Amino acid sequence: MTHYDLYAIGNALVDSEYEVSDQQLHAMGVEKRHMTLIDAARRADLLSHVHGLRARRTGGGSAGNTVVAVAQLGGKAFYSCRVADDELGAFYREDLVAKGVATNLTHMKPPVGQTGSCLVMVTPDAERSMSTFLGATADLDHTALHPHDIARSRVYYMEGYLAASPTGLEAALQGRAIAREAGVALAATLSDMSMIKFCRSGLEAMVGDGLDYLFCNEEEAHTWCGSDDLEVVCRQLRQVARTVCLTRSAKGCRVLEGGQQTDVPVVPVKALDTNGAGDMFAGAFLYAATHGHTHTHAAWFANMAAGRVVSQYGNRLSNEAIAEVKLQLGQQPV
């Protein structure tokens, strides 16, 4: 008997989001649109550049955003992650619980150290550029797993960013094996071009002998497949997962299943901030897919939810916004 709609494992990060100009981003030496891992010294340097600017602080982490979306929409979600015994760690744990997400953090004493954090720079074109200090989450390992809960879930979801962490990757793969043996659907996200370029072997291990769901954007897909030809890319991605959601920004989403492909449009919005959009897409899609909706309808709903995220500042939606988005789930795609 299933208990959770989604069980995910990923990095626990507290986001601090700043609005900056392209000139400021260049002066900081931050690579635009992508995620870069940084150490404590680099983090301090970046903070000196944004001193005096207002920051929006929220719980973050890619898979963390996805499980929160599922829980806010009314699903049951579990998140395995790692924080430290500090103020940010307490903030992160309390935020998950407040959002209705079950987590291993409520069953363990956090270690001494610093909780992971992400400095998110948002430029006027709505692009987000992330500088991530992993902190405690760099040591995420198999002790964060709840095998019994994995086996009672509908979908087991692996955050692609864990490919950069030897112990985190090992934990994700151990959870994958548990899920596979229990007949739980397997899902993963490619996360970012940097993961594909520098940690591809870890991502390939997550894919293994195939996934049920793969989430990626167009840029990641082209990099993964080594081709600029979208049709070539789609043929290759079909070998990776039973269902592939290839998000294409304003062009919507292409759903690949077997030999079929369906282009699912988006409703045009004024983009302010793309931080969290892909995470929301995955969460809304998996919520709909585990609640009786077709994958095409789930992708349409996910487009609507992600569009709502990019039309605001911040990586997550309020409960009120989520309620408004959910009302559209029963509607027919246009």
C-alpha positions in Angstrom: 0.0 0.0 0.0 1.4 3.4 -1.0 1.8 6.1 1.6 3.7 8.9 -0.2 3.1 10.2 -3.7 6.7 11.4 -3.9 9.8 10.4 -2.1 12.8 12.6 -3.0 16.4 13.0 -2.1 18.4 16.1 -2.6 20.4 19.1 -1.3 18.9 21.1 1.6 19.8 24.7 0.8 18.5 28.0 2.1 18.1 30.5 -0.8 19.0 34.2 -0.5 17.8 35.9 -3.6 19.0 39.3 -4.8 18.0 41.5 -7.7 21.1 42.7 -9.6 22.1 44.2 -12.9 24.1 42.4 -15.6 26.9 44.8 -14.8 26.9 43.7 -11.1 26.7 40.1 -12.1 29.8 40.5 -14.3 31.6 42.4 -11.6 31.0 39.5 -9.2 32.3 37.0 -11.7 29.2 34.9 -11.6 28.4 32.7 -14.6 25.0 33.7 -15.8 22.0 31.3 -15.9 23.9 28.4 -14.3 24.8 26.9 -10.9 28.3 27.2 -9.6 29.6 25.4 -6.5 31.5 27.8 -4.2 33.4 27.6 -0.9 33.0 29.6 2.2 35.6 32.2 1.2 33.9 32.8 -2.2 30.5 33.0 -0.4 31.9 35.7 1.9 33.2 37.6 -1.2 29.9 37.5 -3.0 28.0 38.6 0.1 30.3 41.7 0.3 29.2 42.6 -3.2 25.5 42.5 -2.3 25.8 44.1 1.1 23.0 46.5 1.6 20.7 44.9 -1.0 17.5 43.4 0.2 17.5 39.6 0.1 14.5 37.3 0.0 15.2 34.2 2.2 13.3 31.0 1.5 13.8 27.2 1.8 15.3 25.9 -1.4 17.2 23.1 -3.0 15.9 21.8 -6.3 14.2 18.6 -5.0 13.2 20.4 -1.9 11.2 22.9 -4.0 9.6 19.9 -5.9 8.4 18.1 -2.8 7.1 21.3 -1.3 5.0 21.8 -4.5 3.6 18.3 -4.3 2.7 18.8 -0.6 1.1 22.2 -1.2 -1.0 20.8 -4.0 -2.4 18.3 -1.6 -0.1 15.3 -2.2 2.0 13.4 0.3 5.7 13.9 0.1 8.9 12.8 1.9 12.3 14.5 1.6 15.6 13.0 2.6 18.3 15.7 3.1 20.9 17.0 5.5 21.3 20.3 7.5 23.6 21.4 10.3 22.8 22.4 13.9 22.5 26.1 13.2 19.9 28.8 12.6 19.6 28.1 8.9 19.2 24.4 9.6 16.3 25.0 12.0 14.7 27.4 9.5 14.9 24.7 6.8 13.5 21.9 8.9 10.6 24.1 10.3 9.8 25.3 6.7 9.5 21.7 5.4 7.2 20.7 8.3 5.1 23.9 7.9 4.7 23.0 4.2 3.4 19.5 5.1 6.5 17.6 3.9 7.7 14.6 6.0 11.4 14.4 6.4 14.3 12.5 8.0 15.3 15.8 9.7 12.5 15.3 12.4 14.1 12.0 13.4 17.7 12.9 13.8 20.0 15.4 15.6 21.8 17.6 13.1 25.6 17.7 13.1 27.7 20.7 14.0 28.5 22.8 11.0 27.0 25.1 8.5 23.7 24.5 6.6 24.0 24.7 2.8 23.0 28.0 1.2 22.5 29.3 -2.3 23.0 32.9 -3.4 20.6 33.5 -6.3 21.2 36.6 -8.5 18.2 37.6 -10.6 18.9 40.0 -13.5 16.3 42.2 -15.2 15.8 39.6 -18.0 14.4 37.2 -15.3 17.4 34.8 -15.5 18.7 33.3 -12.3 22.4 32.7 -11.6 23.2 30.5 -8.6 26.2 30.3 -6.4 25.9 27.3 -4.1 27.7 26.7 -0.8 26.9 23.0 0.0 28.0 23.1 3.7 26.4 20.2 5.6 24.6 18.8 2.6 28.0 17.9 1.0 28.1 15.0 3.5 24.5 13.8 2.8 24.7 10.0 2.9 22.6 6.8 3.2 21.7 7.5 6.8 19.2 10.1 5.5 17.2 7.3 3.8 14.0 5.8 5.1 13.9 2.5 3.2 10.4 1.6 4.4 9.0 4.9 3.2 10.8 4.6 -0.2 9.1 1.3 -0.7 5.7 2.8 0.1 6.0 5.6 -2.4 4.6 6.0 -5.9 7.6 7.8 -7.2 11.3 8.0 -6.1 12.9 11.2 -7.3 16.6 11.9 -7.5 18.0 15.4 -7.7 20.7 15.6 -10.4 22.8 18.0 -8.4 23.7 15.0 -6.1 26.0 13.8 -8.9 28.6 16.2 -7.6 28.6 14.6 -4.1 30.2 11.1 -3.8 28.2 10.3 -0.6 25.1 12.0 -1.9 25.2 10.1 -5.1 25.8 6.8 -3.3 22.7 7.5 -1.1 20.6 8.4 -4.1 21.6 5.1 -5.9 21.0 3.1 -2.7 17.5 4.6 -2.6 17.1 3.9 -6.3 17.8 0.2 -5.7 15.3 0.0 -2.9 12.7 1.7 -5.1 13.3 -0.5 -8.1 13.0 -3.7 -6.0 9.7 -2.4 -4.5 8.3 -1.5 -7.9 8.3 2.2 -7.2 8.6 4.5 -10.3 12.0 6.1 -10.8 12.4 9.8 -11.6 15.4 12.2 -12.0 16.3 15.6 -13.2 19.4 16.6 -15.1 19.4 19.8 -12.9 22.0 21.9 -14.7 24.5 22.0 -17.6 27.4 22.1 -15.1 26.3 18.7 -13.8 26.3 17.3 -17.3 29.7 18.7 -18.1 31.5 17.8 -14.9 29.5 15.0 -13.2 28.0 13.1 -16.1 29.0 9.7 -14.8 27.0 10.3 -11.7 23.9 11.3 -13.7 24.4 8.2 -15.9 24.4 6.1 -12.7 21.1 7.7 -11.7 19.7 6.8 -15.1 21.0 3.3 -14.9 19.0 0.9 -16.9 16.3 3.4 -17.4 13.9 5.8 -15.6 10.2 6.2 -15.6 10.4 10.0 -15.6 13.1 12.4 -16.7 12.9 16.1 -16.4 15.2 18.5 -18.3 15.2 21.8 -20.1 16.2 22.2 -23.7 19.7 23.5 -23.0 20.4 20.5 -20.7 19.0 18.1 -23.3 21.2 19.4 -26.1 24.3 19.2 -23.9 23.4 15.7 -22.7 22.9 14.4 -26.2 25.7 16.4 -27.8 23.4 17.7 -30.6 21.7 20.9 -31.6 19.1 19.0 -33.6 16.0 18.7 -31.5 14.7 15.6 -33.3 18.1 13.9 -32.7 17.9 14.9 -29.1 14.3 13.5 -28.7 15.3 10.2 -30.2 18.2 9.9 -27.7 16.1 10.9 -24.7 13.5 8.3 -25.5 16.2 5.7 -24.6 16.6 7.3 -21.1 13.1 7.2 -19.7 9.6 6.0 -20.4 8.3 9.5 -20.1 10.5 12.6 -20.8 9.4 16.1 -20.0 11.5 18.5 -22.1 10.8 22.1 -21.0 11.3 24.8 -23.5 10.6 28.1 -21.7 8.1 30.2 -23.6 7.7 27.3 -26.1 6.1 25.1 -23.5 7.0 21.5 -22.9 7.5 18.5 -25.2 6.4 15.2 -23.7 8.1 12.1 -25.1 6.5 8.7 -24.5 7.6 5.7 -26.6 7.4 6.7 -30.2 5.1 9.6 -29.6 5.7 13.2 -28.8 3.3 15.9 -27.7 4.0 19.6 -27.6 2.2 21.2 -24.7 1.8 25.0 -24.9 2.1 27.6 -22.2 0.0 30.6 -21.4 2.2 33.7 -22.0 3.3 35.5 -18.8 5.6 38.4 -18.0 8.7 36.7 -16.6 10.3 38.2 -13.6 12.3 35.4 -12.1 13.0 31.9 -13.4 14.3 30.6 -10.0 12.4 27.4 -9.1 10.4 27.2 -12.3 11.7 23.8 -13.3 11.3 22.5 -9.8 7.7 23.6 -9.7 7.1 22.0 -13.1 8.3 18.6 -11.8 6.3 18.9 -8.7 3.1 19.9 -10.4 3.6 17.2 -13.1 4.2 14.4 -10.6 1.3 15.5 -8.4 -1.1 15.4 -11.4 0.4 12.2 -12.8 0.0 10.4 -9.4 -3.6 11.7 -9.1 -5.2 10.1 -12.2 -4.3 12.6 -14.9 -2.7 11.8 -18.2 0.8 12.9 -18.8 -0.2 15.4 -21.4 -2.7 17.0 -19.0 -0.1 16.8 -16.2 2.4 18.7 -18.4 -0.2 21.4 -19.2 -0.9 21.8 -15.5 2.8 21.9 -14.8 3.3 24.6 -17.4 0.6 26.7 -15.7 2.2 26.2 -12.3 5.7 27.0 -13.5 4.4 30.1 -15.3 3.0 31.3 -12.1 6.4 31.0 -10.5 8.3 32.9 -13.2 5.7 35.7 -13.0 6.8 36.5 -9.4 10.0 36.9 -7.4 11.0 33.9 -5.4 11.3 30.1 -5.9 8.0 29.0 -4.3 4.4 29.9 -4.4 2.3 31.0 -1.5 -0.5 28.7 -0.3 -3.0 31.2 -1.8 -1.3 31.1 -5.2 -1.1 27.3 -5.1 -4.9 27.1 -4.4 -5.5 29.3 -7.4 -3.3 27.2 -9.6 -4.9 23.9 -8.4 -8.3 25.2 -9.5 -7.1 24.9 -13.1 -6.3 21.2 -12.8 -9.8 20.2 -13.5 -10.0 22.3 -16.6 -9.3 21.1 -20.1 -6.0 22.3 -21.8 -6.4 25.0 -24.4 
